[in-house]
Amino acid sequence: MSERKLDELVEASVTAHRERDLEGRLTPLAEWWDLAPAALDDLFQRQLLTREIERVLDPQGRSATVKAVLARIGGAY
């Protein structure tokens, strides 16, 4: 995988948005299966940092993931 493609994948992966299949289940990007363990570790660390930044910036202290889950279970956020 090229460095640019890896950067694009990691950047897309730090957001709370996840694709869903026709039955509504979350589906990981196919490229995730090609990531080396070190790249997965880096991705995880970036996701943690992004969620922390989101919580700090949100008046209610909620990350985008929390907002997405609340919206999914009833729109209450």
C-alpha positions in Angstrom: 0.0 0.0 0.0 1.4 3.4 -1.0 2.2 6.0 1.7 -0.5 8.3 0.3 -3.1 5.5 0.3 -2.2 4.6 3.9 -2.5 8.3 5.0 -5.9 8.6 3.3 -7.1 5.4 4.9 -5.9 6.4 8.4 -7.4 9.9 8.0 -10.8 8.4 6.9 -10.6 6.0 9.8 -10.3 8.5 12.6 -13.7 9.9 12.0 -16.8 8.4 13.7 -18.4 7.7 10.3 -18.6 4.0 9.4 -20.2 2.5 6.3 -23.1 0.1 6.8 -24.3 -2.8 4.8 -27.9 -3.3 3.6 -28.9 -4.7 6.9 -27.5 -1.8 8.8 -24.4 -3.5 10.2 -21.1 -1.6 10.3 -18.7 -2.7 7.6 -14.9 -2.1 7.9 -13.1 -0.7 4.9 -11.6 -3.6 2.9 -8.2 -1.9 3.1 -8.1 -2.3 6.8 -7.3 -6.0 6.3 -4.1 -5.0 4.5 -2.7 -2.8 7.3 0.4 -4.0 9.1 0.1 -4.3 12.9 2.2 -1.2 13.4 -0.2 0.8 11.1 -3.2 -0.6 13.1 -1.6 0.5 16.3 -1.0 4.0 14.9 -4.6 4.2 13.6 -5.9 3.2 17.1 -3.7 5.9 18.8 -5.0 8.5 16.3 -8.6 7.5 16.9 -8.1 7.9 20.7 -6.6 11.3 20.2 -9.4 12.4 17.9 -12.1 11.2 20.3 -10.3 13.1 23.1 -10.2 16.3 21.1 -13.8 16.0 20.1 -14.8 15.6 23.8 -12.8 18.6 24.8 -14.4 20.8 22.1 -18.0 19.6 22.7 -20.0 21.6 25.3 -21.4 18.4 26.7 -18.1 16.5 26.5 -19.4 14.0 23.9 -17.3 12.6 21.1 -18.6 12.2 17.6 -18.8 8.5 18.3 -21.1 9.1 21.3 -23.2 11.4 19.2 -23.5 8.8 16.4 -24.5 6.1 18.8 -27.1 8.3 20.5 -28.5 9.3 17.2 -28.7 5.7 16.1 -30.6 4.6 19.2 -33.1 7.4 19.2 -31.9 10.8 18.2 -31.4 12.0 21.8 -28.3 14.1 22.0 
